[in-house]
Amino acid sequence: MAPYMNSDAPLIGSSAAASTEKPKPTSIRVIIVGAGFAGITAAIECVRHGHTAVILESYKSTNVQLGDIISFGSNSSRIFRRWPGVPEKLDPICHNSDHLTYYDWKGEHIYTQYWGSEEENFGKRYNGHRGEIHKIVFDHALEQGVEIRLGQQVTEYFETETEAGVVCNGERLTADVVLGADGVRSKARTLVLGHNDAPKPSGYAIYRAWMDSSELAKNDLTKHLVQEDSHTGWLGPDIHFLAAAIKGGKEFSWVFTHKDTRDVDEGWSEPGNHEDACKILEGWAPAVHAIVRMTPPEKLVDWKLVYRDPLPTWVSPKGRIALIGDAAHPFLPTSIQGASQAMEDGSCIAVMLELAGKEKVADALRAYEKIRYDRVKATQKTARDQWHKADFDNLRKNPEAIKLKREEWILNHDAESHAYEVGPKVLAELHQAAA
Ligand SMILES: Cc1cc2nc3c(=O)[nH]c(=O)nc-3n(C[C@H](O)[C@H](O)[C@H](O)COP(=O)(O)OP(=O)(O)OC[C@H]3O[C@@H](n4cnc5c(N)ncnc54)[C@H](O)[C@@H]3O)c2cc1C
């Protein structure tokens, strides 16, 4: 038995199948700040591994209307598949198409990419409406015994050698560990680590919309897009326009990135304007203009893409508070991995707490950082601009060059199995270094 392995802890998560087996309680208490995908996943995974979890979320209610399309790669979708009942609820609301059709900005077909064998090898992906997926996961967390307190504004974090805690709505709450899952605008970064780094503009913003597709179904330029689920991309210099028909073609989502020179303080999400959007798309295919024009004004959003410089550490000085998800490592959407990496964090932390045990929770959080840091950094770097910088003349000769890269090391990763595999060694190394 490796030192630091909590020998009593059942390895409940080491199989890929959803398990209804009850874990042995570890008596580790975890406070999680934020009920985004990072916070909810960490909470569900903590309960699956025998810990207790309380989430403190500043929103006063859950609102299914928030957001639009969000993508979960095979690496995070396998986390969903371990949660009993969740895949059955995700299947009918998520995108179901086996290919992506690429056109150039004028509407000329470049290439059609089929997912077939990749999907079979790496496992299924879930792409759907953020609010709808979030609601399913939120309800599952409650069913599993996660306590979720809404309307809770965390304003302070503290830790001692024996506990960690937060001040929330003026009340002091303590636990064995605190996880800061408070998103890209994280206050935990500053409060826990002392890094007062402002979010930075990326130079891009993204127009986005999610809408009913009935008007598109009546229009000759767009009706072929909504007869069933479909996925289409129009690519041009510095812009890519992606559209997906979902729920058998009944609903439609589109996004397009554009250059943005405004400062981050000018608001991160603003109502979009058809005229501004169409002006940026001057010379683009009539179908693209038709999609934008048929979007109800109240459904059009201009979402600023911000990022933060990488942090040197995600863990507090005494090791009882850790950042996870966007709070630790914001992603640009072009990596299509922000939410997936946020979920992997929670999966890894829950295993490490189980392996280290209640007396060694600080080692568990430090081990989480060691296991995750380089992988996250490498994944962040894949936020590719392969489409913006595409050489369109060359694409005529080599259309396959447009293919979305599907990296096995990202998508075929199992965060839980990996933590079980490398965790004992990492904990032993930490122990040795401290001796
Ligand atoms: C409203 C919203 C809509 C989004 N829509 C999309 C989308 O359509 N497509 C997409 O790809 N990505 C979207 N994202 C981003 C995406 O969900 C995240 O990048 C990713 O899932 C990482 O999740 P996270 O849990 O780390 O952060 P987040 O999803 O940002 O969650 C952080 C949570 O912490 C809470 N919080 C923050 N500060 C405090 C505090 N002091 N006290 C208590 N709670 C606090 C926030 O209210 C929020 O719920 C959206 C995020 C939000 C918040």
The ligand as an SDF file (V2000), in Angstrom:
LIG
                    3D

 53 58  0  0  0  0  0  0  0  0999 V2000
  -24.4150   33.0990  -16.6800 C   0  0  0  0  0  0  0  0  0  0  0  0
  -23.3470   32.3630  -17.4500 C   0  0  0  0  0  0  0  0  0  0  0  0
  -23.6010   31.9850  -18.7610 C   0  0  0  0  0  0  0  0  0  0  0  0
  -22.6310   31.3040  -19.4910 C   0  0  0  0  0  0  0  0  0  0  0  0
  -22.9250   30.9230  -20.7440 N   0  0  0  0  0  0  0  0  0  0  0  0
  -22.0280   30.2190  -21.4410 C   0  0  0  0  0  0  0  0  0  0  0  0
  -22.3450   29.7560  -22.7130 C   0  0  0  0  0  0  0  0  0  0  0  0
  -23.4370   29.9710  -23.2190 O   0  0  0  0  0  0  0  0  0  0  0  0
  -21.4060   29.0670  -23.3980 N   0  0  0  0  0  0  0  0  0  0  0  0
  -20.1770   28.7890  -22.8500 C   0  0  0  0  0  0  0  0  0  0  0  0
  -19.3590   28.1290  -23.5040 O   0  0  0  0  0  0  0  0  0  0  0  0
  -19.8450   29.2030  -21.6300 N   0  0  0  0  0  0  0  0  0  0  0  0
  -20.7390   29.9020  -20.9110 C   0  0  0  0  0  0  0  0  0  0  0  0
  -20.4200   30.3120  -19.6700 N   0  0  0  0  0  0  0  0  0  0  0  0
  -19.0850   29.9820  -19.1350 C   0  0  0  0  0  0  0  0  0  0  0  0
  -18.9160   28.5120  -18.7880 C   0  0  0  0  0  0  0  0  0  0  0  0
  -20.0630   28.0330  -18.1490 O   0  0  0  0  0  0  0  0  0  0  0  0
  -17.6640   28.4040  -17.8940 C   0  0  0  0  0  0  0  0  0  0  0  0
  -16.5450   28.8970  -18.5940 O   0  0  0  0  0  0  0  0  0  0  0  0
  -17.2590   27.0200  -17.5290 C   0  0  0  0  0  0  0  0  0  0  0  0
  -18.3310   26.1760  -17.4390 O   0  0  0  0  0  0  0  0  0  0  0  0
  -16.4510   27.0530  -16.2290 C   0  0  0  0  0  0  0  0  0  0  0  0
  -17.3410   27.0770  -15.1710 O   0  0  0  0  0  0  0  0  0  0  0  0
  -17.0000   27.6460  -13.7260 P   0  0  0  0  0  0  0  0  0  0  0  0
  -17.8990   26.8940  -12.8280 O   0  0  0  0  0  0  0  0  0  0  0  0
  -15.5540   27.6510  -13.4550 O   0  0  0  0  0  0  0  0  0  0  0  0
  -17.4260   29.1970  -13.7940 O   0  0  0  0  0  0  0  0  0  0  0  0
  -18.8520   29.8750  -13.9430 P   0  0  0  0  0  0  0  0  0  0  0  0
  -19.7300   29.1120  -14.8360 O   0  0  0  0  0  0  0  0  0  0  0  0
  -18.5810   31.2950  -14.2740 O   0  0  0  0  0  0  0  0  0  0  0  0
  -19.4870   29.7930  -12.4640 O   0  0  0  0  0  0  0  0  0  0  0  0
  -19.0430   30.5990  -11.3880 C   0  0  0  0  0  0  0  0  0  0  0  0
  -20.1710   30.7180  -10.3860 C   0  0  0  0  0  0  0  0  0  0  0  0
  -19.6960   31.3540   -9.1840 O   0  0  0  0  0  0  0  0  0  0  0  0
  -20.6810   32.2580   -8.7200 C   0  0  0  0  0  0  0  0  0  0  0  0
  -19.9980   33.2630   -7.8960 N   0  0  0  0  0  0  0  0  0  0  0  0
  -19.0940   34.1790   -8.3200 C   0  0  0  0  0  0  0  0  0  0  0  0
  -18.6580   34.9310   -7.2650 N   0  0  0  0  0  0  0  0  0  0  0  0
  -19.2950   34.4650   -6.1720 C   0  0  0  0  0  0  0  0  0  0  0  0
  -19.2650   34.8390   -4.7930 C   0  0  0  0  0  0  0  0  0  0  0  0
  -18.4630   35.8100   -4.3410 N   0  0  0  0  0  0  0  0  0  0  0  0
  -20.0570   34.1700   -3.9050 N   0  0  0  0  0  0  0  0  0  0  0  0
  -20.8620   33.1420   -4.3470 C   0  0  0  0  0  0  0  0  0  0  0  0
  -20.9330   32.7660   -5.6660 N   0  0  0  0  0  0  0  0  0  0  0  0
  -20.1560   33.4110   -6.5540 C   0  0  0  0  0  0  0  0  0  0  0  0
  -21.2790   32.8140  -10.0100 C   0  0  0  0  0  0  0  0  0  0  0  0
  -22.5540   33.3770   -9.7720 O   0  0  0  0  0  0  0  0  0  0  0  0
  -21.3280   31.5810  -10.9140 C   0  0  0  0  0  0  0  0  0  0  0  0
  -22.5270   30.8750  -10.8010 O   0  0  0  0  0  0  0  0  0  0  0  0
  -21.3660   31.0000  -18.9140 C   0  0  0  0  0  0  0  0  0  0  0  0
  -21.1120   31.3950  -17.5800 C   0  0  0  0  0  0  0  0  0  0  0  0
  -22.1120   32.0520  -16.8650 C   0  0  0  0  0  0  0  0  0  0  0  0
  -21.8590   32.4510  -15.4120 C   0  0  0  0  0  0  0  0  0  0  0  0
  1  2  1  0
  2  3  1  0
  2 52  2  0
  3  4  2  0
  4  5  1  0
  4 50  1  0
  5  6  2  0
  6  7  1  0
  6 13  1  0
  7  8  2  0
  7  9  1  0
  9 10  1  0
 10 11  2  0
 10 12  1  0
 12 13  2  0
 13 14  1  0
 14 15  1  0
 14 50  1  0
 15 16  1  0
 16 17  1  0
 16 18  1  0
 18 19  1  0
 18 20  1  0
 20 21  1  0
 20 22  1  0
 22 23  1  0
 23 24  1  0
 24 25  2  0
 24 26  1  0
 24 27  1  0
 27 28  1  0
 28 29  2  0
 28 30  1  0
 28 31  1  0
 31 32  1  0
 32 33  1  0
 33 34  1  0
 33 48  1  0
 34 35  1  0
 35 36  1  0
 35 46  1  0
 36 37  1  0
 36 45  1  0
 37 38  2  0
 38 39  1  0
 39 40  1  0
 39 45  2  0
 40 41  1  0
 40 42  2  0
 42 43  1  0
 43 44  2  0
 44 45  1  0
 46 47  1  0
 46 48  1  0
 48 49  1  0
 50 51  2  0
 51 52  1  0
 52 53  1  0
M  END
$$$$
